[in-house]
């Protein structure tokens, strides 16, 4: 049973992952949704809950957009790392 709020879409795009205090790493995204991305990675030494910065390109036909987003490590498996994208809206404001 699928528990996701947003549909995953197959993605074959490069994702540059910046880890605080370490050099960045170029990885490949397998799937992407509005709330997360799964990237193929070797062992990056990440732990669940770690915040990373992502930069990736989305081809929209005649325009390619570069997205920069903060993400939190949601899970790590043999095939890669699942990242939950942080919300674009500010939280805690009234």
URSUL-V941385 format. One record per pair of residues at least 4 apart in sequence whose C-alpha atoms are under 6 Angstrom apart, sorted by the first residue. I is the first residue (numbers start at 1). J is the second residue. Records with the same first field share a line. If there is no record, write none. Layout:
I: J + J
This chain:
7: 33
8: 32 + 33
9: 31 + 32
10: 31
11: 29 + 30 + 31
12: 29 + 30
13: 28 + 29
14: 27 + 28
15: 26 + 27 + 28 + 55 + 56
16: 25 + 26 + 54 + 55
17: 24 + 25 + 53 + 54
18: 24 + 52 + 53
19: 52
28: 39 + 40
29: 38 + 39
30: 38 + 39
31: 37 + 38
32: 36 + 37
35: 84 + 85
36: 83 + 84 + 85
37: 83
38: 81 + 82
39: 80 + 81
40: 79 + 80
41: 80
48: 73 + 74 + 75
49: 72 + 73
50: 72 + 73
51: 71 + 72
52: 70 + 71
53: 69 + 70
54: 68 + 69
55: 67 + 68
56: 66 + 67
57: 65 + 66
58: 64 + 65
59: 64
60: 64
70: 86
71: 83 + 84 + 85 + 86
72: 83 + 84
73: 83
74: 82 + 83 + 84
75: 81 + 82
76: 81
